[in-house]
Amino acid sequence: MKIPLYKTLTIAVLLIFTSPVKPGQAAGGYKIKIKVNGIKDTVCYLAGYYGPKQYYKDTARVDANGVFIFEGKDELPGGIYSAILPGNTYFEFIVNEQHFSLETDTSNYIQNMKVKGSLENKLFYDHFRVVAKLQKESEELKVILKNIKDNKDSTALINKKLRSINKEVGDYKLKIIRENPQTILAKIFKSMEDPKIPEAPKDENGNIIDS
């Protein structure tokens, strides 16, 4: 199975989140309607994660229009799930809201994803698209950097642009954390942050007293 770009987010989720019913959301059960253009008349599976392990949670029949529905009477624990498609391909999404719909196609699950009824997944896929764009810019700059490594001025300029791209990615994640702290995606990003190490305590003369 090919591991997609967004698999790194899944690895970060080692705990299953439990999410309450949101205001205006139907109480009880889950219903996730998905349409994938490019498949029909087959079976797809809903898979969840428990730590690094994946387990099947539900099965759905795909109709002639590529539509299938995962549905159950009990709410799903919040976290990242996969829709496993024919050919052992899959795409991931977040379950926090219990009732929402997704639409995409097999040519590019991320770029063509449309989300209805789920702030979590709108943020999730907007993030993928932003990061993919910046990664492409970064890779192009790295190719240029490799070819001009003897030009110090140009190398310094390219490195500055690469640092700027890295900062843009970090700022984008911080914006999600700041503006949507209640989301699972914000919790994932916070869990991936490097710990901030405080300065060592010093005495009145400025000498470190505890390293």
N, C-alpha and C positions, 0 to 999 in steps of 0.2 A: 504494500500500500504506500503510495507516495505521500510523504509528509508535507503539508502545505505551509506557506509562509506563516500562517496564524497559529501553527501548532505550538509555538513558543508560549503563547498565552495559556493554552491548555495545561502545559507542564507546570505553570506557575500556580494552578489551582489544585492544591492538595487537600482542601477541605470543601465539603459540600455546604453551600449556604442555604439557609431556610428563609424564605421570603413570605411576608404577610400579604393578605389580600389588599390590593390597592383600592383607593376610593373610586367608585364607578365601575369597578371590575366585578364580573359575575362571581359570586361566591361558590366555592366547591368545584373540584375537578379541573382538568386542563383540556384545551383544544387548540392544537397547532395545525393550521391549514397551510400546506406548502404546494406550490406549483413549480415544476421544473420543466421548462421547455426543452425537448430533446429526448425525453423518456416517455414511455407509455406502456400500459398493460403489463405491469410487473409488480414486484414487491419491494418496499423499502423498510428500513428499520430505524428506530430511535435508540440511540446508545448514550448512556451517561458515563461519567467517570467517578471512580472512587480511588483517590490518589492517582497513581500512574496507570491504573488498570481500567479497562473499558468493559462495560456490561450492557447487554441488550435490555431495553425497557419496554419497547412497544413495537408492533408490526402494523404496516398499513398497505393496502392495495392501491396501486396507481392506476387511475382510469385512462381513457384514450386521450385525454387532454393534458396528461402529466400532473394531475391533481391527486394529492393524497392527504389524509388527515390522521394525525396522532391525537387520540382522545381517551380520557379516562375519568373515573369518578373521584379519584383522589388527586390532590395537587402534587405536582412534581417538586422535589427539593430544588432550591435555586442552584444554579451553576451552569457550566458549559456542557452542551449536548451535541451529538452529531446526528445528521441525517445520512444514513449509509445507503448508497445507491448501487445499482447494478455495476458490475465491473470492479467492485470493491473500492469505488471512489466515494468521497463524502465531503460535506461542508459542515462547519460548526456554527452554532448560535447559542445565545444565552437565554436561559429560562429564569425569569424573575416574574414578569407578568405571565399569567397562566393562559391567556386567550389572545392570540395574535396570528398574523399570517405573513408568509414569506413567498416571494416569487423571484426566480432566477432562471438561468439556462446553462446547459452543459458547456458552452463555449468559454465561459468565465464566470464561475460562481460568485466571486467577490465583486467584480466591476458591475455585473448586471443585477445584483441583489436589490430587490425592492421590499421595504418593510412597512407593515401596517399594524398599528396597535401595540408597538413595543419601542419605548425610548431606549431600552438597553441595546437592542439590536440595531437601531439606527446609529447610535454612538459606536457600537462594535464595528459595523461595516464602514461607516465614515472614517473611522480610525485606520482600518485596513487600506482604504483608498489613499488617504493622505500619506501614510507610511510607504506604500508602494511607489508613489510618485517621488517622494524624497529619496528613497533607496535607489531609484533609477538615476536620479540626478547625481547621487553620491558615487555610483558605479562608473558613470561617465567621467566624472572628475578624477577618479582613481586611475582610469585608463590614461587620461591626459597626463596625470602626475607621473606615471611610470615612464612616459615617453620624454618628459622634460626634466628628469631628475637632476641633470647637471646645471640647470638654470635656477639659481638660488632665488632670484626675485619672483619668477613665475611659480616656483615651488611654494614659496611662502604665501603667495596669493591663493593658490589652490587649497593649501592646508587651512587657510583662514575660511574659505568657503565651506570646506568640509566640517569645520568646527561649528560654523553657522547652521548647517543642516542638522547636525546632531543636537544643537540647542533648540532648533525649531521642533524636532520630534519630542524632546523632553518638555518643552513649553506646552505643546499640544496635550500631552498626557496630564500635565499639571492643571491645565484648564478644565479638563474633564473631571479631575478630582475636586477642584475648587467649585465648579458649577453644578456638579451632579454627585455629591458625596454619598447619596443614598444608594447609588447603583452598584451592582456587583462588579462592573467594569472598573469603577473607581477603586474598589477594594483590591482588585487584582493588581492595578497599577501601583497602589500603595505598598502591596506586599513585595513588589519587584524593586522598590527603591533601595538604594544603598543606605545602610545605617549611617546616621550622622554622629561622628565621634566627637565628644566634647573635649575642650581643651583641658590639659592636665592641671590640677590645682597647684597653686604656687604660694610660697610664703611671702611675707611683707617685703622681702628683698628681690622677689621675682624668681626665686629658685624653685624648680619643680619638686614637690614634696611627695607625689604619688604618681608614678609613670603608668 
